[in-house]
């Protein structure tokens, strides 16, 4: 319904604030393109990077400094729907 569409818009906004590489990593890791979620190692193999470097790219893309308002809004929306979600916010 409306809450799901609003959540999709928030996630789209969050992805729009990321670099192309950050967006690719986040979408691949969480399966946001409709495919199976991928491991950092699998993504790293494709990008020719280590798994830890891929994790660092994701953490930069999901940084609270950049996405704080959107993360807060997404959590509030989830709580209103009586579904509790926890969003990992790297501290940087």
Secondary structure, 3 states (H helix, E strand, C coil): CHHHHHHHHHHHHHHHCCCHHHHHHHHHHHCCCCCCCCCHHHHHHHHCCCHHHHHHHHHHHCCHHHHHHHHHHHHHHHHHCCCCCCCCCCCC
